[in-house]
């Protein structure tokens, strides 16, 4: 980072693509980003992704993982679940163990491949909530590879995130934006993985290399998805 006093303020993980995120104090890093980040996705009857762009009700879906799931080298037990909640719905529990079935032709943007199928109960839950045929699928990094755009980050991988493994924004950028808005908006509107503070507004746009503890992140491009003031990274 070029701003010497900048530091990490918050970390966020979004287990199910386009659903609400989780604020965490620590997060293991894998070759595809933070562990659990965008590992699940809701798809339609043809295996195509659902996102908030076309299904805004997904913004109300809350997810929860065991607190110990964010410890290094933690593995699920028979009592480990992804817990899903939404208005007017019963609680859905999805076991974190490896599902027995896989489905083909799951697609997110230009990528298509196979994914674990989280079963009938999850499919029924999301179909009822969205009012249309839906299934919950889970990325399998052991058998599938979804490469990032080689023009910007050749040799890197991600799961179901839109573009790259990490997304960064600064508190200063959000503060300046909120000064010109009639109604301030929270940071979760921008869905970053890493929120930093202690730097000038939009200074993160110019960072080429970011060092956090003993990790080095490389900035590859400004994020252009939706209306996001954010920053795509690889590590």
Beta strands, then each sheet from edge to edge (+ up, - down):
strand 1: 7-13
strand 2: 22-24
strand 3: 29-30
strand 4: 33-34
strand 5: 40-43
strand 6: 62-64
strand 7: 81-85
strand 8: 92-95
strand 9: 102-108
strand 10: 111-117
strand 11: 135-138
strand 12: 146-147
strand 13: 157-158
strand 14: 166-170
strand 15: 194-197
strand 16: 209-212
strand 17: 215-222
strand 18: 231-234
sheet 1: 2+ 1- 15+ 14+ 18- 17+ 16-
sheet 2: 3+ 4-
sheet 3: 5+ 11- 10+ 9-
sheet 4: 6+ 7- 8+
sheet 5: 12+ 13-
end
